[in-house]
Amino acid sequence: MTISNEKPFLAGNWKMHKTIPEAVEMVKALKEESPQLTDAELVVIPPYTMLSEVKKVIEGSTIQLGAQNIFWEEKGAFTGEVSPPMLKDAGCQYVTIGHSERRQYFGETNETVNKKIKAALAHELTPIMCIGESLEEREKGNTMDKVGTQINSGLEGLGKDEIRRIVIAYEPIWAIGTGVTATPPQAEEVHSFIRKKLTEKYGNEIASYAIILYGGSVKPANTYSILKENNINGALVGGASLEADSFIQITKEAIKAYKEKK
Ligand code: 13P
């Protein structure tokens, strides 16, 4: 699938939250509002157990489905893992790869991220590659080094046609779930670095259409100022994506900001 950043892109990463009935209730409310939100790309990313039920509800709407993780093999003796064809089967179009929580708690590395991205692309899934620095790395002045390495290693061996099908999410670890958001200029500095890096590696045409999301304590109240920044194409939202109302508000703020900066 070709992707473009003509509309703001809002993805709700539910992490390890909700039961199936709660998930269904949330997406029903989102679906009801979705005809008013067609100026944005909307993706919900529930836990595996809810994917199929959520898919049934969003069928026929503009809302798309993503998963939170993937394994690179197609099938086999890999207890506990979920393969790319299984995610397609459940109705997913997107998958987050290399979220900082996966890197921190589950041993995800730039190498596994790279393998997972390749596997997702091979099965026509769109990877949302998550990158970002810790507070310590930021304080030592190593933000760009860290993010640059994650991009180089995560995207290693991919051709231009594959890069066109990837979404990148910059999520500073110190801003995730903490209530501390990067200021818009802080986020923009890294986003513009990422776009520059993509330009160097893949040329201007690919870099200028790339979707680069910001994630980390995004809320209705800060979405507008973040999305107004030139190189920020959307948000990967955690906590504030769990309730339909706040995710809808965020989407409306993003649409407003995006229209104004065009
Ligand atoms: P919060 O929005 O809860 O800070 O989470 C951000 C995130 O990790 C999204 O992937």
Boltz pocket constraint, residues with backbone or C-beta under 6 A from the ligand:
constraints:
  - pocket:
      binder: B
      contacts: [[A, 13], [A, 99], [A, 171], [A, 175], [A, 176], [A, 177], [A, 178], [A, 179], [A, 215], [A, 216], [A, 217], [A, 218], [A, 236], [A, 237], [A, 238], [A, 239], [A, 240]]
      max_distance: 6.0
